[in-house]
Amino acid sequence: MVRRSQRGDRKAFRRLYLELYGPVFRFVRNRVVVQADVEDLVSQVFFRLLESLQTIDPKRGSIVAYAVAVARRLVSDHHARHRFNLFDDGAAASIPDASLGPLDRLVSNEERDALRAEFAALPSDVRELLLLRFVDELRYADIAKVMELTEAGVRQRVSRVRRELRATWAARWDRRELVR
């Protein structure tokens, strides 16, 4: 599709746009709070993609990874200009589950806050890795391209972080059960 788009095939570019829109939009939406900024950044990604279309070599990696890497740079620049920290902002708080009673909701909120604090305490590259994998749903190969790592390195890091988080939360639950 990239090669056909490079040759001026509008239908191929339209299909490429439709294929890339979901991953790019999810990536930006999960890192930018203001909807107008999300829309602006997504359009900038596609404008840059169109500008650089002739220089893209599909043999060097996935077009999804390329588009997300562009989005990553734009979001980083956006946050630098606005001095915004995704993990300190209250806008990302979840909506309470109406089926829970007040005590259950309080425990749920405490768990969410503890999880958010633990996530925010992770190194920024680890947070980014987890977001790319589990929120943006990128493949390991695409994450490797975006983060300039090997695919094996990405797989190892994700596995190690999951194991460490699982152990941390298991210990936390064991301590909670002792208090009850």
N, C-alpha and C positions, 0 to 999 in steps of 0.2 A: 504494500500500500504506500509506503514511503517513497519508493522509486517512482511509482505512478504519479504520486503527488508532486514529486520533483519535476516530472515531465509536464506538469500543468493540468493533470486530470482532476477536475473539480469534484467529481463524484468520489474519487479516491480520497481526496482531502476531506470531504464531508464525512466519509466513513472513518477516517483517521481521527477527526475531531470527535465524533460520537464515541469512538473507542477510548479516547484519552480523557474525555470530559469527566467521567465518573471518578477515576483515580485522582485527577488533578483537583477537582472540586472538593472531594473528601479530605484530601491532604490540607488544602487551604482552610476549609471550614473548621477543621479540628484544631487549628492553630490561631485563627483570627476570630475575634468575637463580633465585630460590627459587620453586619450582612453586606452593607454597601462596599466595605473594604474587601470582603471576600469576593464579591462580583468583579470589582476592579482588578484585583490580583489575578483572578482566573483569566480575565480577558487579556491581561498583560502577558501571561504565560503563552497564550495562543498567538498573540501578536509576535512575541519573540520566536516562537516556533516557526511561524510563517516567515519571519525575517531570515532565520538561519536554516530554513528547509534545505537549501541547496548544499549546505556544508555537512548535513547529517549523513553519517554512514551507518546503515542498518546492520552491517556486519560487526560493528564495534559494540553493539549491545541493543537492548530493548528500547523502543521508542517511548514506552511507558516510563522507564527509568530516566531517560533523557528529560521528558516533560516534568517529572516529579523533581528532578534535580534543579531545573529552572524554577519551579515553584518554591522549592526550598530556599534558594538564594533570594527570591523576591520576598518571601515571608520573613526571612532573616533581616533583610534591609528594612522592611516595614516595621518590624519590632524595634530595630535600632533607632529608627526615626521617631517612634512613638514611645520608646522606653517602657515597653509593656512586658509583663511576665505572665504567661499563661497560667502558671500554677498559683499565683497570688490573687487572681481575679475571682470574685464571687459569681460572675456570670456563668461559670462552668458548673455550678452546683446542680445536682440532680433534683428533679421534681419528686416530692415524697410520694410513696405508694399509698393511695387512698385505702387500700384493703388492710393496711397495718394499723394497729391500735397505737395510742400515744407512746407506751413503753417500748413497743417493738420499733416504732419510728425513731425513737431516741437512740436505741441500740444501733439501728441501721445507720443513722446519721453519724454516730461515733465511729462505727466501722468505716464508713465512707471517708470521714475526716482523717482517720488514722491511715487509711490506704493512700489518700491524696498526699498526706505529709510524707509518707514513706516514698512515694513515687517522686515527689519534689526533691527529696534528699538524694536521689540517685544522681550520678554524674549526667550531665546534659547529653552526652553521646549515647548513654544507655537508655535514657528517656526517649531520645529520638529513634533509636533502634526499635524499642518496644512499640512506639506509636506507629512507625512505618509498617511493622509486622501485624499488629493486632487491631489497630484502629483503621489504618489506611489499607490494610489487607494486601500489601505488596508481596510479591514472591521473593524468596531469598536472593535470587539472581538480581532482581531489580534493586533490592535494598543494598546489595553489594556495590552496584554501579553508583547509586545515589550517594552512598557514604564512602566510596572509594576504598572498599575492603574486598577481600576475596569472599566468594560465596561460602566456602568452608568456614572462614572466620566468622561470618555472620551467623551461620548455623550454630557454631560452638558458643558464641557469645549469648545468643538467645537461649540456648539450652542451659548454660551456666546461670544466667540471670533468673530464669524460671525456677531452677533448682534452689537457688539462694532465697528467692522470695517465698517459695513454698515452705522452706525450712523456717524462715522468719515468722511466717504466719502460723505455722503449726506450733511453734514455741509460744506465740502470743495466745493462741487458743488454749493451749495446755495451762498457761498461767491464769487465764480467765476462768477456766473450769475449777481451778483450785480456790479461787476467790468466792465462787458461788457456793 
